[in-house]
Amino acid sequence: GTVGATLDRCMTMAFRGAKRVRTETQIARGGASISSVAVDLAGSIFGELRGAKVALLGAGEMAQHAAAHLRAAGCGSIFVVNRSADRGQALAEAVAGEYRPWDDLAVAIRESDIVVCSTGAPGHVVTPALMKQVMRARRGRPIFLVDIAVPRDVDPKVAKMEQVFAYDIDDLQQIVAENMVSRGAQAEAARKVLDEEVEAFLQWQRTRDLAPTIAGLQELGQGIMRAELERHRSRLGELDEAQQQAVESLVHGVVQKLLHRPMRQLRALSSEDAALGRDLASFARALFELEVVAPNRRSADGSPAEDAEHANSDSSEEEDSP
């Protein structure tokens, strides 16, 4: 109850513009970080990541980022394998996983579909000999290795093994770079979407100043209609409910037809030229002797009073049929 109508509309249209950019352009396609690219690659290999098991070798920040992305993609169990039990248990707790001691390295890899390697070891910890043992136990089920360690954790020869998909940080950085180039190419399309939303907001802002005048005209018309009906009620004699509704509908229609064109023109001219719109609104208020309230007024309970969005939705938007 504290945001005014203008800021509320501005934020609503900003969110709508962001959603349109993501759905109408390709700017959000392809990961922009090492972790998100790793998840994209895993998805291309396994198709569905929901329930996939993950092993994190090492307990650093990169492993934690990767775990967060994999969790968001629907992965299931996460095993944290680390030489330091304290750090390993801390990361396992942070990612809602399970700590495994370093001696269980082979078992953890064998039980996992995705292995993220980010240890600080000086040499390879995932060797061809280890992976032969793992793949024999997995009976040919594919496994995805992501090596983001420097120096490398995974022996390059491992990538040549059947059903072993291994990528190192250079591979991932190259994909990130390609994705960013693709996003840049989509930036112009995104800009056009946002330009449309900005122009729509500016048009609403220009026509919103008309709200009090439009509302005043409608109120004037309704007042005249009610007064004339009351004045002629005695001359009409006894009317049944259907006849009374017919008379009221007739008078209401005449009033709406008379007001429709000037209100339509006020909106159209104001959307093209804000200054002209303000001048015309001022002229209309003087011409019809309207007493209007500023559009930013608030009701007694602190909520925004009727604004242009309501005043502009009058029933006189119908066609000018006879």
C-alpha positions in Angstrom: 0.0 0.0 0.0 3.0 2.4 -0.2 3.9 2.2 -4.0 2.3 4.9 -6.1 0.6 4.1 -9.4 3.5 5.4 -11.5 6.2 3.4 -9.8 4.0 0.4 -9.7 3.3 0.5 -13.5 7.0 1.2 -14.2 8.1 -1.9 -12.2 5.4 -4.1 -13.6 6.4 -3.2 -17.2 10.1 -3.6 -16.4 9.4 -7.2 -15.2 7.2 -7.8 -18.2 10.0 -6.5 -20.5 12.6 -8.8 -18.9 10.3 -11.8 -19.3 9.7 -10.9 -23.0 13.4 -10.7 -23.6 14.0 -14.1 -22.1 11.1 -15.7 -24.1 11.3 -13.8 -27.4 15.0 -13.7 -27.8 17.9 -16.2 -27.4 19.9 -14.0 -25.1 19.5 -16.3 -22.1 20.5 -19.5 -24.0 23.8 -21.1 -23.1 25.6 -20.8 -19.8 27.6 -17.7 -18.9 29.6 -19.4 -16.2 31.8 -22.4 -15.9 29.3 -24.1 -13.5 26.3 -23.4 -15.7 28.1 -24.7 -18.8 29.0 -27.9 -17.0 25.3 -28.4 -16.2 24.4 -27.8 -19.8 26.9 -30.3 -21.0 25.7 -32.9 -18.4 22.2 -32.4 -19.7 23.3 -33.0 -23.3 24.8 -36.3 -22.2 22.2 -37.7 -19.9 19.1 -35.8 -21.1 17.4 -35.8 -17.8 19.5 -34.8 -14.7 16.8 -35.4 -12.2 18.0 -38.0 -9.7 21.6 -38.1 -11.2 24.3 -38.7 -8.6 27.2 -36.3 -8.2 30.7 -36.6 -6.7 32.6 -33.5 -5.8 36.4 -34.2 -5.6 37.7 -31.3 -3.5 35.9 -28.9 -1.2 36.7 -25.5 -2.7 34.4 -22.6 -3.8 34.2 -23.9 -7.4 32.9 -27.2 -6.2 30.2 -25.4 -4.1 29.1 -23.3 -7.1 28.9 -26.4 -9.3 26.9 -28.2 -6.7 24.4 -25.4 -6.5 23.8 -25.4 -10.3 23.5 -29.2 -10.3 21.0 -29.1 -7.4 19.0 -26.5 -9.3 19.0 -28.9 -12.4 17.4 -31.6 -10.2 20.4 -33.8 -9.4 20.0 -36.2 -6.5 22.7 -37.4 -4.1 25.9 -35.4 -3.8 29.1 -37.1 -2.4 31.9 -34.8 -1.2 35.3 -36.5 -1.4 38.1 -34.6 0.3 41.4 -35.3 2.0 40.5 -32.9 4.8 37.5 -34.3 6.7 36.6 -31.0 8.3 36.4 -29.1 5.0 34.7 -32.0 3.3 32.1 -32.3 6.0 31.5 -28.6 5.9 30.9 -28.6 2.2 28.7 -31.7 2.4 26.6 -29.9 4.9 26.4 -26.7 2.8 25.2 -28.6 -0.3 23.0 -31.1 1.6 25.3 -33.9 0.6 27.3 -36.7 2.1 31.0 -36.7 3.0 33.2 -39.6 1.8 36.8 -40.0 3.0 39.5 -39.9 0.3 40.0 -43.6 0.6 36.5 -44.1 -0.9 37.4 -42.1 -4.0 36.9 -45.1 -6.4 33.6 -46.1 -4.9 32.3 -42.5 -4.9 33.2 -42.1 -8.6 31.7 -45.5 -9.5 28.4 -44.6 -7.8 28.2 -41.2 -9.5 27.0 -40.1 -13.0 28.7 -36.6 -12.8 32.1 -36.0 -11.2 33.4 -32.5 -10.6 37.1 -32.4 -9.9 38.6 -29.4 -8.2 41.3 -30.6 -5.8 44.6 -28.9 -5.1 46.6 -32.0 -5.9 49.9 -31.5 -7.7 49.2 -34.4 -10.1 46.4 -36.4 -11.7 44.0 -38.0 -9.2 41.7 -39.5 -11.8 43.9 -41.9 -13.8 43.2 -44.3 -16.7 43.8 -47.3 -14.3 41.2 -45.9 -11.8 38.7 -45.2 -14.6 39.1 -48.7 -16.1 38.2 -50.1 -12.7 35.2 -47.7 -12.4 33.8 -48.3 -15.9 34.1 -52.1 -15.5 31.9 -51.8 -12.4 29.5 -49.4 -14.1 29.1 -51.9 -17.0 29.3 -49.3 -19.7 27.0 -46.7 -18.1 28.3 -43.3 -19.2 30.0 -40.9 -16.8 30.7 -37.2 -17.1 33.9 -35.7 -15.7 34.3 -32.0 -15.2 37.9 -31.0 -14.4 38.1 -27.4 -13.2 41.3 -27.9 -11.2 44.6 -26.2 -11.9 46.8 -28.2 -12.4 44.5 -30.8 -14.0 43.0 -33.6 -11.8 42.0 -35.8 -14.7 44.6 -37.5 -16.9 44.0 -36.5 -20.6 44.0 -40.2 -21.6 40.8 -40.7 -19.6 38.9 -38.7 -22.2 39.7 -41.3 -24.8 37.9 -44.1 -22.9 34.6 -45.3 -24.1 31.5 -43.8 -22.4 33.7 -41.4 -20.5 32.9 -37.7 -21.3 35.7 -35.6 -19.8 36.0 -31.8 -20.1 38.6 -29.5 -18.5 38.4 -25.8 -17.7 39.8 -24.8 -21.1 36.9 -26.6 -22.8 34.4 -24.9 -20.6 35.9 -21.5 -20.9 35.8 -21.8 -24.7 32.1 -22.7 -24.6 31.4 -19.8 -22.2 33.2 -17.4 -24.7 31.1 -18.8 -27.6 27.9 -18.4 -25.6 28.7 -14.8 -24.7 29.3 -14.0 -28.4 25.9 -15.5 -29.2 24.3 -13.4 -26.4 25.9 -10.3 -27.9 24.3 -11.0 -31.2 20.9 -11.2 -29.5 21.4 -7.9 -27.7 19.9 -5.9 -30.5 16.7 -8.0 -30.5 16.5 -7.6 -26.7 16.9 -3.8 -27.1 14.0 -3.7 -29.5 11.7 -5.5 -27.0 12.8 -3.1 -24.2 12.2 -0.1 -26.5 8.7 -1.2 -27.1 8.1 -1.5 -23.3 9.6 1.9 -22.6 7.4 3.5 -25.3 4.3 1.8 -23.9 5.2 3.1 -20.4 5.7 6.6 -21.8 2.4 6.5 -23.6 0.6 5.4 -20.4 2.4 8.1 -18.5 1.3 10.7 -21.1 -2.3 9.6 -21.1 -2.5 9.2 -17.3 -2.6 12.9 -16.9 -6.0 12.8 -18.7 -7.5 10.5 -16.1 -9.1 13.2 -13.9 -10.5 14.9 -17.0 -11.9 11.7 -18.4 -13.3 10.7 -15.1 -14.8 14.2 -14.7 -16.5 14.0 -18.1 -17.9 10.6 -17.2 -19.2 11.8 -13.9 -20.7 14.9 -15.6 -22.5 12.7 -18.1 -23.8 10.3 -15.4 -25.0 13.2 -13.3 -26.9 14.7 -16.2 -28.4 11.3 -17.0 -29.6 10.7 -13.5 -31.0 14.3 -13.2 -32.9 14.1 -16.4 -34.4 10.7 -15.5 -35.5 12.0 -12.2 -37.0 15.2 -13.8 -39.0 13.3 -16.3 -40.0 10.3 -14.1 -43.4 11.7 -13.3 -44.2 12.4 -17.0 -43.4 8.8 -17.9 -46.1 7.3 -15.8 -46.0 3.9 -14.3 -43.3 1.8 -15.9 -42.6 -1.8 -15.3 -39.0 -3.0 -14.6 -38.2 -3.8 -18.3 -39.5 -0.4 -19.5 -37.6 1.4 -16.8 -34.4 -0.4 -17.8 -35.0 0.4 -21.5 -35.4 4.2 -20.7 -32.3 4.2 -18.6 -30.3 2.3 -21.2 -31.5 4.8 -23.9 -30.4 7.8 -21.9 -27.1 6.2 -20.9 -26.4 5.3 -24.5 -26.9 8.9 -25.7 -24.6 10.3 -23.0 -21.9 7.8 -23.8 -22.1 8.4 -27.5 -21.7 12.1 -27.0 -18.7 11.7 -24.7 -17.0 8.9 -26.6 -15.4 10.8 -29.4 -14.0 13.7 -27.4 -12.5 11.3 -24.9 -11.1 9.1 -27.7 -9.5 12.1 -29.3 -8.1 13.3 -26.0 -6.3 10.0 -25.5 -5.1 9.8 -29.1 -3.7 13.3 -29.2 -2.2 13.1 -25.8 -0.3 9.9 -26.7 1.3 11.6 -29.6 2.1 14.9 -27.9 2.1 15.2 -24.1 2.0 19.0 -24.1 -0.9 19.2 -26.5 -2.7 16.6 -24.4 -2.3 18.7 -21.3 -3.6 21.8 -23.1 -6.6 20.0 -24.4 -7.4 18.5 -21.0 -7.2 21.9 -19.5 -9.4 23.3 -22.2 -12.0 20.5 -21.7 -12.0 21.1 -17.9 -12.7 24.8 -18.5 -15.3 24.1 -21.2 -17.3 21.7 -19.2 -16.6 23.4 -15.8 -15.1 20.2 -14.4 -13.8 19.9 -10.9 -11.2 17.2 -11.0 -8.7 15.6 -8.5 -5.0 15.0 -9.3 -4.3 11.5 -10.5 -1.9 10.8 -7.7 -4.5 11.2 -5.0 -4.9 8.5 -2.4 -8.0 7.3 -0.7 -8.6 7.5 3.0 -7.2 4.1 3.6 -3.9 5.0 1.9 -4.6 3.0 -1.3 -4.2 4.6 -4.7 -7.5 6.2 -5.9 -8.8 5.6 -9.3 -6.2 6.4 -11.9 -6.0 6.4 -15.7 -6.1 2.7 -16.0 -9.6 2.7 -14.6 -10.7 6.0 -16.1 -9.5 4.9 -19.5 -11.5 1.7 -19.5 -14.9 3.5 -19.8 -17.8 1.7 -21.4 -17.8 4.3 -24.2 -15.0 2.4 -26.1 -17.7 0.8 -28.2 -18.0 1.5 -31.9 -19.9 4.6 -33.0 -22.8 2.6 -34.2 -26.1 4.3 -34.8 
